[in-house]
């Protein structure tokens, strides 16, 4: 079995050279990847194509952005009002928003959009001390746990979303 380039099945082990020649032939004229130019490249085995950006998906992202701001404001007030239970409730609300955003969109952007809104709201808008002396975060341990815990929950949800196997059906192992 001979191909147009002169290599056969027996010569594939030594770089595509014809048997008995000892020289390697190039597969194509362009690039160092060994692929001929103009040939479409198939995606990697584990990669997932990006979801198309539709009007409905943009609407979900806008809702997640607004929900991130609202959860940040509510969590800021609740975590300080009822210390141990309020802190747990605020972190549960943050986790529910991030996990729900990832499940609703099916992408890691569903976690990142409300996470970014929460982060900007909590760190830039609510943690600043105004000239009048007003502030929402005290110097207690609960405030720091809420700030760092919210970031940790966002990272966990975003990482878990990326690590899920794709295309694997649930079922019995072994047949």
Secondary structure, 3 states (H helix, E strand, C coil): CECCCCCECCCHHHCCCCCCCCCCCCCCCCCCCCCCCCCCCCCCCCCCCCCCCCHHHHHHHHHHHHHHHHHHHHHHHHHHHCHHHHHHHHHHHHHHHHHHHHHHHCCCHHHHHHHHHHHHHHHHHHCCCCCCCCCCCCCCHHHHHHHHHHHHHHHHHHHHHHHCCCCCCCCCCCC
